[in-house]
């Protein structure tokens, strides 16, 4: 712990000085204000889940970003966002960082990413009453099959490309594709292996469709302002330190990831 504090102090000092030379960085803003603003969707179980009764968040991402704020010696403020506007929020300066997001070229055009600390693959899911109708990816790509997805997510362009013969039903957050399937308004949804496992445990009706292999292995990382290399460097070094200390593994184990 002493080594971690000394290292972080050194990083803050180094990057803080450079932020003055290179222009105001998010790092300098955070340290000056004493607050780290983190964008989170609250609908990505078990990464970010919002309790509507208390309006508080919990999950893997929440623990990660809270730990970052703690090590920086600042408060954490979670800023609500959705998948459709998550990149816009970083670009507009509504928050300094986000929780886990799939690294993909469309996002890379406007935002920066931290180093990846986890990867996912994607699988199809349906409900118990329909699971016998599907076997393999091709069985989904059929006329009359409705595939639900959420606008702005990594899954949306995937399902449109994978299932051109099916009917794609895109819903807008806070609605989610899996909710359309549970409600019987769609037949199939696609999500990551991690969220899929959580949904199967939570909803007994959710069943995984038998496939030969999952698709689209994708690294996850935190979104950051694209041009703010000072802040990106700081976060990347912090990730390396916490990986070495076992924090990321311990947090993943806590949330069953």
Buried (B, 14 or more C-beta within 10 A) or exposed (E): EEEBEEBBEEBBEBBBEBBEEBEEBBBBBBBEEEBBBBBBBBBBBBBBBBEEEEEEBBBBBBBBBBBBBEBBEBBBEBBBBBBBBBBEBBBEEBBBBBBBBBBBEEBEEEBBBBBBBBBBBBBBBBBEEBBEBBEEBEBBBBEEBBBBBBBBBBBBEBBBEBBEEBBBBBBEBBBBBBBBBBEEEBBBBBBBBBBBBBBBEEBEBBBBBEBEEBBBEBBBBBBBBBBBBBBBBBBBBBBEBBEEEEBBEEBBEEBEB
